C-alpha cells in the first residue's frame, strides 16, 4: 500500500509541477523576457506534445546530460524536439545545472504526461475566449498557441483521475468566481519544496504552493463573470473536476470600485466640467445634504447610473482628508494635456485591450485606455520631459523610466493612492504606480513587434512621453533577447557579395526540422522577370561600411526598392530575418504586388502585421511559401539557411535536383525536404559553403546574407534571359 501511495504521490507532484510550469512561464513571458519563454520550459512544452515513444527517447537523453557535456547532445535532441539548435543548446545548458531532484521530477513528467487531445474548437464553442487566450499567452507566450489551454486542461484532468477528487469549486465569498483546491498537507509540503526551485515564481513573491494556487485563481478570476461561468460550464461538461452550483451571473463584469467608476466617468468630461464636479460635489460633501449633492453629481455625470454615483460619493465621504485631496488632485490634473480623444488604436488593438481590461475589467471599454493616456499626458504635460524609450537590449521594446521625472517623485504618493482605489489592479497584486508601470511595460513588450511599433508611433505623435528612434520591424528584426552566445559567423567562401553566404529559408514547412511539411513546387506564373537596375552610387547608410562584404548587394536591393533602411539611417546588415520579412522581400524581388484584402487561413494570421500580410498572401497564392503542419505561419520565427534556399529557389522558378549529391561535411544536417533545392542553388552558385566545408543549414540568416542570395538569383535570371 505504501509503494502505491508513494507512486501516486509522485504522479500528483509531477502534475502539480506541470501546473507550476504553466504559471511559472507567465513570469518568464511577462517580467523580463518579452515574448520568449524560458528555454527549458519551451523544450518541455514541445516534449509533452510528442507521442509516448518519442517522449521516452527524449527522457533517456536527458538522463545523460550534465552541465559539462550538454553540447554533445544537441544534435540528438534536435532529431526529436522541433526547435532550433540555439534553443536546444540554451535549454540543455540550463537543464544541466538543475538540482538532481528537480531533474528527476521533470523526467518523470515527460515520461508520464502528454497534452490533452481536445480540439481547440471545443474550447471556443463554450465562450471563454479571453481566458483561453490569456492561458495560451501565459504558457506559451502566444495568445493563439492552443497548447497553452491544452496543457492547463491536461494537468487538471490527470490530477482528478489520480486523486479521485475535483479541484474546481465556487468561491464561498463570491459564487461566480473560481476556487481551486489541490492536494493534502503532505502534497503541499512537497510542492512547497518544488516552488522554491522555480525562480520565475520566487521573483514575484510566490514561495509556497498555497501562494501559487492563489495566483492561478487570481489570473482566472480577473476576467468577467460570464467568462468564468462559461469556463466552469466547460470544465463540468468535459468532466475536468468542477464541483459547484454553476450559477449564471446576472452581470458580466469583474469588481470595479465606486471610486474607480468615478475616475472612468470623469475622464470623458471637459476640464471645466471636472472643476465644476470638484467644487459643487466633492467640496460640498460633509457640509451639505448628500441627497442634494447627489442630484448635482447626476447633472454633471449624465450617463453614470445613480446607484453608482451614490456608492462613489459615500466611498469618498469615508476617505481620510489626505486621500480626498489625492482624488481631487487626480480629477483636476488628469487629462490636462490631452485634447483629442478620437484616437485610432486599430494597429495595436491587443495592447489597447489589455490596458482597457487593467483599468475597467472590460477588454472593450475604451475608458480604460483613455484613463491610461490621460495619466501619461498629465505626466508629460507637468514635466515637459519624455520618459518612454527604446529598450537598450532590444530597440523594438519599450523601457519606461518615470523615476527620472521630478514631477513624478513629487506626485508619486498621489498616484499610488489612485492605483490602490482600483480593484482590477490590486486583485493582481498591483498596489503602487511603480507596480503598474512594471506590469504595463512587460505587458506591452510581450506583444508582436509590429504592434509595439504602432503603439510607440501613437505615443510619439500624441506627445505622450516617447523618445526613441521608432524602429520599424518591417525593415529589420531585433536580435533575440534570450539565446546562447552565437558563434562568430565567418564570411562565406566564394568572394565578396557574390557568395550568397546566407541563404535562408523558406517556404517550406519552416523550422528546419525533420517535421517540416513538404513544399509544393511553384507554377510557372510565380516568376516575374526582374528588370536590370544600375548599381547605386553613394552609400546612404551609417552602419554599412565600404568594406562590408555585402554592401553592393544590399545597395542594389535598396535601389530596386526591395529592401528598405531604418529610420535612424541604418540598414542593419547583420541582424536576422524573420519569415514575415523574407516573404515581403521575396515578393518584392519577383515583382509580386501585395493582395489588397488578404484572406490568410493560418491559425496565427492575426500575428502577421499589416505591412506583411498582403505580400504573404501573394506568396501563398503562388505556392512560394506554405505554413507548418499545425496550420500556423509563425511570422516572427527566424529563418535558417536551408529554409530560405527553398523559398528563393521556388520563387525564381527553380526545381529541386533529383538524386542530388552534395559534398559538405555536414550534409547529414540538411533536411530531406530542402536537399534538392540546396543542391540546385549550389550548382548555380546562388549559395556556397563556408571555409570549413560546411553548409550550416540550421544557421539563422542575416539581412546581408538574404540580400546576397536575392541578388544572385536576380543575376541568374538575367543571365538566363540573355541566352
C-alpha positions as CSV (number, residue, x, y, z in Angstrom):
1,X,0.0,0.0,0.0
2,X,2.9,2.4,0.9
3,X,4.5,1.8,-2.5
4,X,1.2,2.5,-4.3
5,X,0.7,5.7,-2.2
6,X,4.3,6.9,-3.0
7,X,3.8,6.2,-6.7
8,X,0.5,8.1,-6.7
9,X,2.1,11.0,-4.8
10,X,4.9,11.1,-7.3
11,X,2.4,11.4,-10.2
12,X,0.4,14.1,-8.4
13,X,3.6,16.1,-7.7
14,X,4.5,15.7,-11.4
15,X,1.2,17.1,-12.4
16,X,1.5,20.0,-9.9
17,X,4.9,20.7,-11.3
18,X,3.2,21.0,-14.7
19,X,0.8,23.4,-13.2
20,X,3.6,25.4,-11.6
21,X,5.3,25.4,-15.0
22,X,2.2,26.8,-16.6
23,X,2.2,29.9,-14.5
24,X,6.0,29.9,-13.9
25,X,6.1,30.6,-17.7
26,X,3.9,33.6,-17.0
27,X,6.7,35.4,-15.3
28,X,9.2,34.4,-18.0
29,X,6.9,36.0,-20.5
30,X,5.6,39.0,-18.6
31,X,8.5,40.1,-16.5
32,X,11.7,40.2,-18.4
33,X,11.9,38.1,-21.5
34,X,9.4,39.7,-23.8
35,X,7.5,37.1,-25.7
36,X,10.3,34.4,-25.3
37,X,9.6,31.7,-22.7
38,X,12.3,30.1,-20.6
39,X,14.3,27.7,-22.9
40,X,13.8,24.6,-20.7
41,X,10.1,25.3,-20.4
42,X,9.9,25.8,-24.2
43,X,11.7,22.5,-24.7
44,X,9.4,20.6,-22.3
45,X,6.3,22.1,-23.8
46,X,7.4,20.6,-27.1
47,X,8.3,17.3,-25.4
48,X,5.0,16.7,-23.8
49,X,3.3,17.2,-27.2
50,X,5.2,14.2,-28.6
51,X,3.9,10.6,-28.7
52,X,4.9,8.2,-26.0
53,X,7.9,6.6,-27.7
54,X,9.5,9.9,-28.6
55,X,8.9,11.2,-25.1
56,X,10.7,8.2,-23.6
57,X,13.6,8.6,-26.1
58,X,14.0,12.2,-25.2
59,X,13.8,11.4,-21.5
60,X,16.6,8.8,-22.0
61,X,18.8,11.5,-23.5
62,X,18.1,14.0,-20.7
63,X,19.3,11.4,-18.1
64,X,22.8,11.6,-19.6
65,X,23.1,15.4,-19.7
66,X,25.2,17.4,-17.3
67,X,26.4,21.0,-17.1
68,X,29.7,19.9,-18.8
69,X,28.5,17.6,-21.6
70,X,25.2,19.3,-22.8
71,X,26.6,20.4,-26.1
72,X,27.4,16.8,-27.1
73,X,23.6,16.1,-27.1
74,X,22.3,19.0,-29.1
75,X,22.2,17.0,-32.4
76,X,20.5,14.0,-30.8
77,X,17.8,16.2,-29.1
78,X,17.2,18.1,-32.3
79,X,16.2,14.9,-34.0
80,X,13.3,14.6,-31.6
81,X,12.4,18.1,-30.5
82,X,11.4,20.6,-33.3
83,X,13.4,23.6,-32.0
84,X,16.5,25.3,-33.4
85,X,19.9,24.2,-32.3
86,X,20.3,27.5,-30.5
87,X,17.2,27.0,-28.4
88,X,18.1,23.4,-27.7
89,X,21.6,24.3,-26.6
90,X,20.2,27.1,-24.3
91,X,17.7,24.7,-22.8
92,X,20.2,21.9,-22.2
93,X,22.6,24.3,-20.6
94,X,20.0,25.4,-18.1
95,X,18.8,21.8,-17.5
96,X,22.3,20.6,-16.9
97,X,22.6,22.9,-14.0
98,X,19.4,21.9,-12.3
99,X,19.4,20.1,-8.9
100,X,19.1,16.4,-9.3
101,X,15.7,16.3,-7.5
102,X,14.3,18.9,-9.9
103,X,15.7,16.9,-12.9
104,X,14.1,13.7,-11.8
105,X,10.7,15.3,-11.4
106,X,11.0,16.9,-14.9
107,X,12.0,13.5,-16.3
108,X,9.0,11.8,-14.6
109,X,6.7,14.5,-16.0
110,X,8.0,13.9,-19.6
111,X,7.6,10.1,-19.2
112,X,4.1,10.2,-17.8
113,X,2.5,13.3,-19.3
114,X,1.0,14.3,-22.6
115,X,-1.2,17.2,-23.8
116,X,-4.9,16.9,-23.9
117,X,-6.2,15.9,-27.4
118,X,-9.3,18.1,-27.1
119,X,-9.6,20.2,-30.2
120,X,-9.2,23.9,-29.9
121,X,-12.6,24.5,-31.4
122,X,-14.2,22.6,-28.4
123,X,-12.8,25.4,-26.2
124,X,-14.0,28.2,-28.4
125,X,-17.6,27.0,-28.6
126,X,-18.1,27.4,-24.8
127,X,-17.4,31.2,-24.9
128,X,-14.4,31.8,-22.7
129,X,-12.1,33.2,-25.4
130,X,-10.4,35.7,-23.2
131,X,-9.5,33.2,-20.5
132,X,-8.3,30.8,-23.3
133,X,-6.1,33.5,-24.9
134,X,-4.7,34.5,-21.5
135,X,-3.8,30.9,-20.5
136,X,-2.3,30.4,-24.0
137,X,-0.2,33.6,-23.6
138,X,1.0,32.8,-20.1
139,X,2.0,29.2,-21.0
140,X,3.5,29.7,-24.5
141,X,4.0,33.5,-24.9
142,X,1.5,33.3,-27.8
143,X,-2.2,34.2,-27.5
144,X,-3.1,31.8,-30.3
145,X,-0.9,28.7,-29.4
146,X,-3.6,26.4,-28.0
147,X,-1.0,24.1,-26.4
148,X,-1.4,26.5,-23.5
149,X,-5.1,25.7,-22.8
150,X,-4.5,22.0,-23.7
151,X,-1.7,21.8,-21.1
152,X,-3.8,23.5,-18.5
153,X,-6.7,21.1,-19.1
154,X,-4.5,18.1,-19.2
155,X,-2.9,18.9,-15.8
156,X,-6.2,19.1,-14.0
157,X,-7.8,16.2,-15.9
158,X,-5.0,13.9,-14.9
159,X,-5.0,15.3,-11.4
160,X,-8.7,14.4,-11.0
161,X,-8.1,10.9,-12.3
162,X,-5.2,10.3,-9.9
163,X,-6.8,11.7,-6.8
164,X,-10.5,11.0,-7.4
165,X,-11.2,14.5,-6.3
166,X,-12.4,17.6,-8.0
167,X,-10.1,20.7,-8.0
168,X,-12.5,23.5,-9.1
169,X,-15.3,24.9,-6.8
170,X,-17.3,28.1,-6.5
171,X,-15.7,30.6,-4.2
172,X,-17.5,30.9,-0.9
173,X,-17.3,34.7,-0.9
174,X,-18.4,35.0,-4.5
175,X,-20.1,32.1,-6.2
176,X,-19.3,33.5,-9.6
177,X,-15.6,33.2,-9.0
178,X,-13.4,30.0,-9.0
179,X,-11.9,28.4,-6.0
180,X,-9.0,25.9,-6.7
181,X,-8.3,23.2,-4.1
182,X,-5.4,20.8,-4.7
183,X,-3.8,18.1,-2.5
184,X,-3.2,17.2,1.1
185,X,-0.8,18.7,3.6
186,X,1.8,16.0,2.6
187,X,1.4,17.1,-1.0
188,X,1.7,20.8,-0.1
189,X,4.9,20.1,1.8
190,X,6.4,18.5,-1.3
191,X,5.1,21.3,-3.5
192,X,6.5,24.0,-1.3
193,X,9.9,22.5,-1.8
194,X,9.3,22.4,-5.6
195,X,8.1,26.0,-5.7
196,X,11.4,27.2,-4.2
197,X,13.2,25.9,-7.3
198,X,11.1,27.9,-9.7
199,X,12.9,31.3,-9.8
200,X,10.3,33.0,-12.0
201,X,7.7,32.4,-9.3
202,X,10.0,33.3,-6.5
203,X,10.8,36.6,-8.2
204,X,7.1,37.6,-7.8
205,X,7.0,36.7,-4.1
206,X,5.4,33.2,-4.6
207,X,7.3,30.8,-2.3
208,X,4.6,28.3,-1.3
209,X,2.1,26.1,-3.1
210,X,-0.8,28.0,-1.5
211,X,0.5,31.3,-2.8
212,X,0.9,29.7,-6.2
213,X,-2.7,28.4,-6.2
214,X,-3.9,31.9,-5.1
215,X,-2.1,33.4,-8.1
216,X,-3.7,30.9,-10.6
217,X,-7.1,31.7,-9.1
218,X,-6.4,35.4,-9.5
219,X,-5.5,35.1,-13.2
220,X,-8.8,33.4,-13.9
221,X,-11.0,35.4,-11.6
222,X,-9.8,38.7,-13.0
223,X,-12.0,38.0,-16.0
224,X,-15.6,38.9,-16.5
225,X,-18.1,36.7,-14.5
226,X,-19.8,35.5,-17.7
227,X,-16.4,34.2,-19.0
228,X,-15.7,32.4,-15.7
229,X,-19.2,30.9,-15.9
230,X,-18.6,29.6,-19.4
231,X,-15.2,28.3,-18.3
232,X,-16.9,26.4,-15.4
233,X,-19.5,25.1,-17.8
234,X,-16.7,23.7,-20.0
235,X,-15.0,22.1,-17.0
236,X,-18.2,20.4,-16.0
237,X,-19.2,19.3,-19.5
238,X,-15.8,17.7,-20.1
239,X,-15.6,16.1,-16.6
240,X,-12.5,18.1,-15.7
241,X,-13.1,18.4,-12.0
242,X,-15.6,21.2,-11.4
243,X,-17.9,20.7,-8.4
244,X,-20.2,23.7,-7.9
245,X,-23.6,25.2,-8.5
246,X,-22.8,26.6,-11.9
247,X,-24.8,29.7,-11.1
248,X,-25.1,32.0,-14.1
249,X,-24.2,35.6,-13.3
250,X,-26.7,38.5,-13.7
251,X,-23.8,40.8,-14.5
252,X,-20.8,40.2,-16.6
253,X,-18.2,42.5,-15.1
254,X,-15.4,41.9,-12.6
255,X,-15.2,44.0,-9.5
256,X,-14.7,47.8,-10.1
257,X,-14.7,50.0,-7.1
258,X,-17.1,53.0,-6.9
259,X,-14.2,55.5,-7.0
260,X,-12.7,53.6,-10.0
261,X,-16.0,54.0,-11.8
262,X,-16.0,57.7,-10.9
263,X,-12.5,58.2,-12.4
264,X,-13.6,56.5,-15.6
265,X,-16.6,58.7,-15.9
266,X,-14.8,61.9,-15.2
267,X,-12.0,61.4,-17.8
268,X,-14.6,61.9,-20.5
269,X,-15.6,65.3,-19.3
270,X,-14.0,68.6,-20.1
271,X,-11.7,70.4,-17.6
272,X,-14.5,72.9,-16.8
273,X,-16.9,70.1,-16.1
274,X,-14.4,68.3,-13.9
275,X,-13.7,71.5,-12.0
276,X,-17.5,72.0,-11.5
277,X,-17.8,68.5,-10.1
278,X,-15.0,69.0,-7.7
279,X,-16.3,72.4,-6.4
280,X,-20.1,71.7,-6.4
281,X,-19.9,68.0,-5.4
282,X,-16.7,66.8,-3.7
283,X,-16.0,70.0,-1.8
284,X,-19.6,70.0,-0.5
285,X,-19.5,66.5,0.9
286,X,-19.6,66.8,4.7
287,X,-21.0,70.3,4.6
288,X,-24.3,69.7,2.9
289,X,-27.2,67.3,2.3
290,X,-25.9,64.1,0.5
291,X,-29.2,63.8,-1.4
292,X,-28.8,67.4,-2.8
293,X,-25.2,66.7,-3.6
294,X,-26.2,63.5,-5.5
295,X,-28.6,65.5,-7.7
296,X,-25.8,67.9,-8.6
297,X,-23.5,65.0,-9.4
298,X,-26.1,63.4,-11.6
299,X,-26.5,66.6,-13.6
300,X,-22.7,66.6,-14.3
301,X,-22.1,62.9,-14.8
302,X,-25.1,62.3,-17.0
303,X,-24.7,58.6,-18.1
304,X,-23.4,57.2,-14.8
305,X,-26.1,55.2,-13.0
306,X,-27.5,56.9,-9.9
307,X,-26.7,53.9,-7.7
308,X,-23.0,54.0,-8.8
309,X,-22.9,57.8,-8.2
310,X,-24.3,57.3,-4.7
311,X,-21.8,54.5,-3.9
312,X,-18.9,56.7,-5.1
313,X,-20.0,59.7,-3.0
314,X,-20.4,57.5,0.1
315,X,-16.9,56.0,-0.5
316,X,-15.4,59.4,-1.0
317,X,-17.0,60.7,2.2
318,X,-15.4,57.8,4.2
319,X,-11.9,58.6,3.0
320,X,-9.3,60.4,5.0
321,X,-8.6,64.0,4.3
322,X,-5.3,63.1,2.6
323,X,-7.0,60.6,0.3
324,X,-9.8,63.0,-0.5
325,X,-7.1,65.6,-1.5
326,X,-5.5,63.0,-3.7
327,X,-8.7,62.2,-5.6
328,X,-9.3,65.9,-6.1
329,X,-5.8,66.3,-7.5
330,X,-6.3,63.4,-9.9
331,X,-9.6,64.9,-11.1
332,X,-8.0,68.3,-11.6
333,X,-4.9,67.3,-13.4
334,X,-5.6,64.1,-15.4
335,X,-6.1,64.9,-19.0
336,X,-4.9,68.5,-18.7
337,X,-2.7,68.0,-21.8
338,X,-4.9,65.6,-23.7
339,X,-7.3,67.3,-26.2
340,X,-8.2,64.8,-28.9
341,X,-9.9,61.6,-27.8
342,X,-10.6,60.3,-31.3
343,X,-7.5,58.0,-31.2
344,X,-7.0,55.3,-33.8
345,X,-5.7,52.2,-31.9
346,X,-6.5,49.6,-34.6
347,X,-2.9,49.0,-35.3
348,X,-2.2,47.9,-31.7
349,X,-5.6,46.6,-30.7
350,X,-4.3,43.8,-28.5
351,X,-2.3,46.3,-26.4
352,X,-5.3,48.5,-26.1
353,X,-7.5,45.7,-24.9
354,X,-5.0,44.8,-22.2
355,X,-5.0,48.4,-21.0
356,X,-8.8,48.6,-21.1
357,X,-9.0,45.4,-19.0
358,X,-6.5,46.6,-16.4
359,X,-8.4,49.7,-15.6
360,X,-12.1,48.8,-16.3
361,X,-12.3,45.0,-16.1
362,X,-13.6,45.0,-19.6
363,X,-11.4,44.5,-22.7
364,X,-13.7,46.6,-24.9
365,X,-14.3,49.5,-22.5
366,X,-12.3,52.3,-24.1
367,X,-12.4,54.4,-20.9
368,X,-9.6,52.3,-19.7
369,X,-7.3,53.3,-22.5
370,X,-8.4,56.9,-22.1
371,X,-7.5,56.9,-18.4
372,X,-4.2,55.5,-19.3
373,X,-3.3,58.1,-21.9
374,X,-4.5,60.9,-19.7
375,X,-2.2,59.7,-17.0
376,X,0.7,59.7,-19.5
377,X,-0.4,63.1,-20.9
378,X,-0.5,64.5,-17.4
379,X,3.0,63.3,-16.5
380,X,4.3,64.6,-19.9
381,X,2.4,67.9,-19.5
382,X,3.5,68.7,-16.0
383,X,7.2,67.7,-16.5
384,X,7.7,68.6,-20.3
385,X,10.2,65.6,-20.3
386,X,9.9,62.3,-22.0
387,X,10.1,59.0,-20.1
388,X,9.4,56.2,-22.6
389,X,12.4,54.9,-24.6
390,X,13.5,52.1,-26.8
391,X,14.8,49.3,-24.7
392,X,18.6,49.0,-24.8
393,X,18.8,45.3,-25.3
394,X,16.0,45.2,-27.9
395,X,15.1,48.5,-29.6
396,X,11.7,47.2,-30.6
397,X,10.6,47.0,-27.0
398,X,9.9,49.9,-24.6
399,X,11.7,51.0,-21.5
400,X,9.8,53.3,-19.1
401,X,11.6,55.4,-16.6
402,X,9.2,57.7,-14.7
403,X,11.5,57.9,-11.7
404,X,13.7,60.4,-13.6
405,X,10.9,62.9,-13.7
406,X,11.0,65.4,-10.8
407,X,7.2,65.8,-11.1
408,X,6.7,62.0,-10.6
409,X,8.7,62.0,-7.4
410,X,6.5,64.9,-6.2
411,X,3.2,63.2,-7.0
412,X,4.1,59.5,-6.6
413,X,2.2,59.1,-3.4
414,X,-1.0,60.5,-5.1
415,X,-0.6,58.1,-8.0
416,X,-0.2,55.2,-5.5
417,X,-3.5,56.1,-3.8
418,X,-5.2,56.2,-7.2
419,X,-3.9,52.7,-8.1
420,X,-5.0,51.3,-4.7
421,X,-8.5,52.5,-5.4
422,X,-8.7,50.1,-8.4
423,X,-9.7,46.6,-7.5
424,X,-9.0,45.4,-11.1
425,X,-5.3,46.2,-10.3
426,X,-5.0,45.4,-6.6
427,X,-6.6,41.9,-7.3
428,X,-3.4,41.1,-9.3
429,X,-1.0,42.4,-6.7
430,X,-0.6,45.9,-8.2
431,X,-0.6,48.3,-5.3
432,X,1.5,51.2,-6.5
433,X,2.1,53.2,-9.6
434,X,5.6,51.7,-9.8
435,X,4.0,48.2,-9.8
436,X,1.7,49.3,-12.6
437,X,4.5,50.7,-14.7
438,X,6.4,47.4,-14.3
439,X,3.4,45.4,-15.3
440,X,2.5,47.7,-18.2
441,X,6.0,47.7,-19.7
442,X,6.2,43.9,-19.5
443,X,2.7,43.5,-21.0
444,X,3.4,45.8,-23.9
445,X,6.8,44.1,-24.6
446,X,5.2,40.7,-24.8
447,X,3.2,41.7,-27.9
448,X,4.3,41.4,-31.5
449,X,6.9,44.0,-32.6
450,X,4.7,45.5,-35.2
451,X,2.0,46.3,-32.6
452,X,4.7,47.8,-30.3
453,X,5.9,49.9,-33.3
454,X,2.5,51.4,-33.9
455,X,2.0,51.9,-30.2
456,X,5.2,53.9,-30.0
457,X,4.2,55.8,-33.1
458,X,1.0,56.8,-31.4
459,X,2.8,57.9,-28.2
460,X,5.2,60.0,-30.3
461,X,2.6,61.6,-32.5
462,X,0.4,62.4,-29.5
463,X,3.3,63.6,-27.4
464,X,2.7,61.2,-24.6
465,X,6.3,60.9,-23.5
466,X,8.0,58.6,-26.1
467,X,11.5,59.5,-27.1
468,X,13.3,57.0,-29.4
469,X,14.3,56.2,-33.0
470,X,11.0,54.5,-33.7
471,X,12.5,51.3,-35.3
472,X,10.2,49.6,-37.8
473,X,10.0,45.8,-37.8
474,X,9.0,46.0,-41.5
475,X,12.6,47.0,-42.1
476,X,14.6,44.9,-39.7
477,X,14.2,42.4,-36.9
478,X,16.0,42.8,-33.5
479,X,18.3,40.1,-32.2
480,X,16.7,37.6,-29.9
481,X,16.6,38.6,-26.2
482,X,17.4,35.2,-24.9
483,X,19.8,33.0,-26.8
484,X,23.0,31.2,-26.1
485,X,26.1,33.1,-27.2
486,X,26.2,32.7,-31.0
487,X,29.3,31.6,-32.9
488,X,31.1,34.1,-34.9
489,X,29.8,34.0,-38.4
490,X,32.6,33.5,-41.0
491,X,32.3,35.2,-44.3
492,X,31.1,32.6,-46.8
493,X,33.5,31.4,-49.4
494,X,33.2,32.5,-52.9
495,X,34.3,36.1,-52.6
496,X,32.6,39.3,-51.9
497,X,29.0,39.8,-52.4
498,X,28.6,37.1,-54.9
499,X,28.9,34.3,-52.4
500,X,25.4,34.3,-51.2
501,X,26.6,33.1,-47.9
502,X,23.4,33.2,-46.2
503,X,20.7,31.7,-47.9
504,X,17.9,31.4,-45.6
505,X,14.9,29.6,-45.7
506,X,11.7,29.4,-46.7
507,X,8.9,28.4,-47.6
508,X,8.6,25.0,-46.8
509,X,7.5,23.8,-43.6
510,X,9.7,26.1,-41.6
511,X,11.8,25.4,-38.6
512,X,14.4,23.4,-40.4
513,X,13.4,20.2,-38.6
514,X,12.5,16.8,-39.9
515,X,8.9,17.6,-39.2
516,X,8.8,20.2,-41.9
517,X,5.9,19.9,-44.4
518,X,6.9,19.2,-48.0
519,X,6.7,22.3,-50.1
520,X,4.7,22.3,-53.3
521,X,6.5,23.4,-56.5
522,X,5.6,26.7,-57.9
523,X,3.6,27.2,-61.0
524,X,5.2,28.9,-64.0
525,X,3.3,32.1,-63.2
526,X,5.2,32.5,-59.9
527,X,8.2,34.0,-61.8
528,X,8.2,37.7,-62.8
529,X,11.3,38.6,-64.8
530,X,13.3,41.2,-62.9
531,X,14.4,44.3,-64.6
532,X,18.2,45.0,-64.5
533,X,19.0,48.1,-62.5
534,X,22.1,50.2,-62.4
535,X,24.2,49.9,-59.3
536,X,23.6,52.7,-56.8
537,X,26.1,55.4,-56.2
538,X,26.6,56.9,-52.7
539,X,26.1,54.7,-49.7
540,X,23.4,56.4,-47.5
541,X,23.6,54.1,-44.5
542,X,25.6,54.8,-41.4
543,X,26.3,51.2,-40.5
544,X,27.1,49.7,-43.9
545,X,30.8,50.2,-44.3
546,X,32.5,50.3,-47.7
547,X,34.4,47.2,-46.7
548,X,31.3,45.2,-45.8
549,X,31.2,42.0,-47.9
550,X,27.5,42.5,-48.8
551,X,27.5,46.3,-49.3
552,X,26.9,46.2,-53.1
553,X,24.2,43.6,-52.9
554,X,22.3,45.5,-50.2
555,X,22.5,48.8,-52.0
556,X,21.3,47.1,-55.2
557,X,18.2,45.9,-53.5
558,X,17.6,49.3,-51.9
559,X,17.8,50.8,-55.4
560,X,15.2,48.2,-56.6
561,X,13.0,49.1,-53.6
562,X,13.2,45.5,-52.5
563,X,15.0,46.4,-49.2
564,X,14.5,49.5,-47.1
565,X,16.5,51.1,-44.4
566,X,16.0,52.0,-40.8
567,X,14.5,55.4,-39.6
568,X,17.8,56.2,-37.8
569,X,19.8,56.0,-41.1
570,X,21.0,52.4,-40.7
571,X,20.3,49.2,-42.7
572,X,21.3,46.7,-40.0
573,X,23.2,44.2,-42.3
574,X,23.9,41.7,-39.6
575,X,20.5,41.3,-38.0
576,X,18.4,38.2,-38.5
577,X,15.5,37.8,-40.9
578,X,12.0,36.5,-39.9
579,X,9.6,34.5,-42.1
580,X,7.3,37.5,-42.5
581,X,10.2,39.8,-43.5
582,X,11.5,37.3,-46.0
583,X,8.1,36.8,-47.6
584,X,8.0,40.6,-48.2
585,X,11.5,40.7,-49.6
586,X,10.9,37.7,-51.9
587,X,7.6,39.0,-53.2
588,X,9.1,42.4,-54.0
589,X,12.1,40.9,-55.6
590,X,10.0,38.9,-58.1
591,X,7.5,41.7,-58.7
592,X,4.5,40.5,-56.8
593,X,2.1,43.1,-55.6
594,X,0.5,42.8,-52.1
595,X,-3.0,41.5,-52.1
596,X,-5.4,44.3,-51.1
597,X,-7.6,42.2,-48.9
598,X,-5.6,39.2,-47.7
599,X,-7.6,36.2,-46.6
600,X,-5.0,34.1,-45.0
601,X,-6.0,30.7,-43.4
602,X,-3.2,30.4,-40.9
603,X,-4.3,30.0,-37.3
604,X,-1.9,32.7,-36.3
605,X,-2.8,35.1,-39.1
606,X,-3.6,37.9,-36.6
607,X,0.2,37.9,-35.7
608,X,1.1,38.8,-39.3
609,X,1.5,42.5,-39.4
610,X,-0.5,44.6,-41.9
611,X,2.9,45.6,-43.5
612,X,3.4,41.9,-44.4
613,X,0.0,40.3,-44.7
614,X,-0.6,41.3,-48.4
615,X,2.8,40.0,-49.5
616,X,2.4,36.8,-47.6
617,X,-1.0,36.2,-49.2
618,X,0.6,36.9,-52.7
619,X,3.4,34.4,-52.0
620,X,1.0,31.8,-50.6
621,X,-1.2,32.2,-53.7
622,X,1.8,31.4,-55.9
623,X,2.8,28.4,-53.7
624,X,6.1,30.1,-52.8
625,X,5.5,29.6,-49.1
626,X,3.3,27.3,-47.1
627,X,2.7,27.0,-43.4
628,X,3.6,24.5,-40.7
629,X,1.8,21.2,-40.1
630,X,-0.3,22.8,-37.4
631,X,-1.6,25.4,-39.9
632,X,0.4,28.2,-38.5
633,X,2.8,30.6,-40.3
634,X,4.9,31.7,-37.4
635,X,5.8,35.1,-38.9
636,X,8.3,36.0,-36.2
637,X,10.4,32.8,-36.5
638,X,13.9,33.4,-37.6
639,X,14.8,31.8,-41.0
640,X,17.6,29.2,-41.5
641,X,19.8,28.9,-44.5
642,X,18.1,25.8,-45.9
643,X,14.6,27.3,-45.4
644,X,15.5,30.4,-47.3
645,X,17.1,28.4,-50.1
646,X,13.8,26.6,-50.6
647,X,11.8,29.8,-50.6
648,X,14.1,31.7,-53.0
649,X,14.5,28.8,-55.4
650,X,10.8,28.2,-55.7
651,X,10.1,32.0,-56.1
652,X,12.5,32.2,-59.1
653,X,11.1,29.0,-60.7
654,X,13.9,26.5,-60.0
655,X,13.1,22.9,-59.2
656,X,14.9,20.6,-56.8
657,X,17.6,18.3,-58.2
658,X,16.6,14.7,-58.3
659,X,19.1,12.3,-56.6
660,X,21.3,15.3,-55.6
661,X,24.8,14.8,-54.3
662,X,26.5,17.4,-52.1
663,X,30.0,17.4,-50.6
664,X,29.6,19.4,-47.5
665,X,31.0,18.0,-44.2
666,X,27.6,18.5,-42.6
667,X,25.4,17.0,-45.4
668,X,23.6,14.9,-42.9
669,X,22.2,18.1,-41.2
670,X,20.5,19.2,-44.4
671,X,16.8,18.3,-44.3
672,X,15.5,15.9,-47.0
673,X,12.8,18.4,-47.8
674,X,15.5,21.0,-48.7
675,X,18.3,18.9,-50.0
676,X,17.4,19.0,-53.7
677,X,16.9,22.8,-53.6
678,X,20.2,23.3,-51.8
679,X,21.9,21.2,-54.5
680,X,20.4,23.3,-57.3
681,X,21.4,26.6,-55.6
682,X,24.9,25.4,-55.1
683,X,25.0,24.2,-58.8
684,X,24.0,27.7,-59.9
685,X,26.4,29.4,-57.4
686,X,23.5,31.1,-55.8
687,X,24.8,29.9,-52.4
688,X,28.1,28.3,-51.4
689,X,29.5,26.8,-48.3
690,X,31.8,28.0,-45.6
691,X,35.6,27.8,-45.4
692,X,35.4,24.7,-43.2
693,X,33.4,22.9,-45.9
694,X,30.2,23.1,-44.0
695,X,26.8,24.5,-45.2
696,X,25.3,25.2,-41.8
697,X,21.7,24.6,-42.9
698,X,20.2,25.4,-39.5
699,X,22.0,28.7,-39.1
700,X,19.9,31.8,-38.9
701,X,20.2,34.2,-41.8
702,X,21.1,37.9,-41.7
703,X,19.9,40.7,-43.9
704,X,23.2,40.8,-45.6
705,X,23.1,37.1,-46.4
706,X,19.5,37.3,-47.6
707,X,20.2,40.3,-49.8
708,X,23.2,38.4,-51.4
709,X,21.1,35.4,-52.2
710,X,18.3,37.5,-53.8
711,X,20.8,39.4,-55.9
712,X,22.4,36.2,-57.0
713,X,19.0,34.9,-58.1
714,X,18.3,38.1,-60.0
715,X,21.6,37.8,-61.8
716,X,21.0,34.2,-62.6
717,X,17.5,35.1,-64.0
718,X,19.0,37.9,-66.1
719,X,21.8,35.7,-67.4
720,X,19.2,33.1,-68.4
721,X,17.1,35.7,-70.2
722,X,20.1,36.9,-72.2
723,X,20.7,33.4,-73.7
